[in-house]
């Protein structure tokens, strides 16, 4: 599903969450592949005991099928979640998309952001990623975990907020337009 932009809106940055969330499924896939390969190779030996040698043509595909099922259950879903996840910054809003079968999309107008904070662990700093925390005021906090190049992304968000027009949406006064009002000559009576 493509992102629908309003007229005049353009994308500044778009990307996936940091790939560090894939290390556990990748390690598990390596272990499952190595273990299944070993068992299939061991079952293919000529020196198997009698009963096991008779069942070997059936056990080898069963081991392969079991390995595929374990990979499909524990390794494929995190990969699909990562692949379907997106963080999109436009010149008007910040959008987070998640989900494969059920898509969840959360968007925040840049004008609603009061404060930006970055939270990084030691491993986050080594990978130049982190969690971007948005303060929306009135106790509303939004977190974007695993943002790659989090400091650069935060700078882009701040720059996009700085480019927003100063209009009535912010403080009730049109800061850019000159309406010809003369406040100095008014009488307060």
C-alpha positions as CSV (number, residue, x, y, z in Angstrom):
1,X,0.0,0.0,0.0
2,X,1.5,3.3,-1.1
3,X,1.5,6.3,1.2
4,X,-1.1,8.9,0.2
5,X,0.4,12.4,0.4
6,X,-1.6,15.6,0.5
7,X,-1.0,18.2,-2.2
8,X,2.4,19.8,-1.7
9,X,3.6,17.3,0.8
10,X,6.8,15.4,0.1
11,X,8.8,12.7,1.8
12,X,12.0,13.7,3.5
13,X,13.2,10.3,4.7
14,X,11.9,6.8,4.7
15,X,13.4,3.6,6.0
16,X,13.0,0.4,8.0
17,X,13.8,-0.1,11.7
18,X,17.4,-1.1,12.4
19,X,18.1,-4.8,11.4
20,X,19.5,-5.7,14.9
21,X,16.2,-7.3,15.8
22,X,17.0,-10.0,13.2
23,X,20.1,-11.4,15.0
24,X,18.1,-13.9,17.1
25,X,16.2,-15.4,14.1
26,X,19.4,-15.5,12.0
27,X,21.3,-17.4,14.7
28,X,18.4,-19.7,15.2
29,X,18.2,-20.3,11.5
30,X,21.9,-21.2,11.4
31,X,21.6,-23.6,14.3
32,X,18.5,-25.3,12.8
33,X,20.1,-25.6,9.4
34,X,23.3,-27.0,10.8
35,X,21.5,-29.4,13.1
36,X,19.1,-30.6,10.3
37,X,22.1,-31.0,7.9
38,X,24.0,-33.1,10.5
39,X,21.0,-35.3,11.2
40,X,20.2,-35.8,7.5
41,X,23.8,-36.6,6.8
42,X,24.0,-39.0,9.8
43,X,20.8,-40.8,8.6
44,X,22.4,-41.1,5.1
45,X,25.3,-43.2,6.3
46,X,25.8,-46.8,5.1
47,X,26.6,-48.0,8.6
48,X,23.3,-47.4,10.3
49,X,21.8,-50.1,12.5
50,X,19.2,-52.4,10.8
51,X,15.8,-50.8,11.9
52,X,17.2,-47.3,11.5
53,X,18.5,-48.0,8.0
54,X,15.1,-49.2,6.9
55,X,13.4,-46.0,8.2
56,X,16.2,-43.7,6.9
57,X,14.4,-42.8,3.6
58,X,11.4,-41.6,5.6
59,X,13.3,-40.0,8.4
60,X,15.4,-37.7,6.2
61,X,12.4,-35.9,4.6
62,X,10.8,-35.8,8.1
63,X,13.8,-34.0,9.6
64,X,13.9,-31.6,6.6
65,X,10.2,-30.9,7.0
66,X,10.6,-30.4,10.8
67,X,13.4,-27.9,10.1
68,X,11.3,-26.0,7.6
69,X,8.4,-25.8,10.1
70,X,10.6,-24.5,12.9
71,X,12.1,-21.9,10.5
72,X,8.6,-20.9,9.3
73,X,7.4,-20.6,12.9
74,X,10.3,-18.8,14.7
75,X,12.4,-17.2,12.0
76,X,10.1,-16.0,9.2
77,X,7.7,-13.9,11.3
78,X,10.4,-11.5,12.7
79,X,11.8,-11.2,9.3
80,X,8.4,-10.3,7.8
81,X,7.7,-7.8,10.7
82,X,11.0,-6.1,10.0
83,X,10.5,-6.0,6.3
84,X,7.0,-4.6,6.6
85,X,8.0,-1.9,9.2
86,X,8.6,1.6,8.0
87,X,9.4,5.0,9.5
88,X,8.5,7.8,7.2
89,X,9.2,11.5,7.7
90,X,7.4,14.0,5.4
91,X,7.5,17.8,5.6
92,X,4.2,17.7,7.6
93,X,4.1,14.4,9.6
94,X,5.9,11.5,11.0
95,X,4.5,8.0,10.2
96,X,5.2,4.6,11.6
97,X,3.9,1.5,9.8
98,X,4.0,-2.0,11.2
99,X,2.4,-5.3,10.5
100,X,2.2,-7.9,7.8
101,X,-1.3,-9.3,7.8
102,X,-2.8,-6.6,9.9
103,X,-1.3,-3.3,9.1
104,X,-1.0,-0.7,11.8
105,X,-0.2,2.9,11.0
106,X,0.4,5.7,13.4
107,X,1.0,9.2,12.2
108,X,1.9,12.4,14.1
109,X,1.7,15.9,12.8
110,X,5.1,17.6,13.2
111,X,3.3,20.6,14.6
112,X,2.1,18.4,17.6
113,X,5.7,17.6,18.7
114,X,6.9,19.5,21.7
115,X,10.1,17.8,22.4
116,X,12.4,15.1,21.0
117,X,14.5,12.8,23.0
118,X,16.9,10.0,22.1
119,X,17.5,7.0,24.3
120,X,20.5,4.7,23.5
121,X,22.1,1.8,25.1
122,X,25.8,0.9,24.7
123,X,25.0,-1.4,21.8
124,X,22.7,1.2,20.3
125,X,25.6,3.7,20.3
126,X,27.9,1.2,18.6
127,X,25.3,0.7,15.9
128,X,24.4,4.4,15.7
129,X,20.7,3.5,16.4
130,X,18.4,4.2,19.2
131,X,14.9,5.0,20.4
132,X,13.4,8.3,19.3
133,X,10.9,9.6,22.0
134,X,8.4,12.2,21.0
135,X,6.7,14.3,23.7
136,X,3.3,15.4,22.4
137,X,2.3,17.3,25.5
138,X,-0.3,16.5,28.2
139,X,1.6,13.3,29.2
140,X,1.4,11.8,25.7
141,X,4.6,10.1,24.7
142,X,5.3,8.2,21.5
143,X,8.4,6.0,21.0
144,X,10.0,4.9,17.8
145,X,12.3,2.0,18.7
146,X,15.3,0.9,16.6
147,X,15.7,4.0,14.5
148,X,18.9,3.7,12.4
149,X,21.1,6.8,12.4
150,X,18.9,8.2,15.2
151,X,20.9,11.5,15.7
152,X,20.7,12.3,11.9
153,X,17.0,11.3,11.8
154,X,16.3,13.6,14.8
155,X,18.1,16.4,13.1
156,X,15.9,15.9,10.0
157,X,12.8,16.0,12.2
158,X,13.9,19.2,13.9
159,X,14.7,20.8,10.5
160,X,11.3,19.7,9.2
161,X,9.6,21.2,12.2
162,X,11.6,24.4,11.7
163,X,10.3,24.6,8.1
164,X,6.7,24.5,9.1
165,X,4.8,27.8,8.5
166,X,4.1,30.0,11.5
167,X,0.3,30.2,11.2
168,X,-2.8,30.3,13.3
169,X,-2.4,26.6,13.9
170,X,0.4,27.4,16.4
171,X,-0.6,30.4,18.4
172,X,-3.7,32.0,16.9
173,X,-1.8,34.7,15.1
174,X,-0.9,34.7,11.4
175,X,2.8,35.4,11.7
176,X,3.6,35.3,8.0
177,X,0.7,37.3,6.6
178,X,0.5,41.1,6.9
179,X,-3.2,42.0,7.2
180,X,-2.7,45.7,7.6
181,X,-3.8,46.0,11.2
182,X,-2.5,48.9,13.1
183,X,-2.5,48.0,16.8
184,X,-0.6,51.2,17.9
185,X,-3.4,53.6,16.9
186,X,-6.2,51.6,18.6
187,X,-7.9,53.0,21.6
188,X,-8.5,50.6,24.5
189,X,-11.7,52.3,25.8
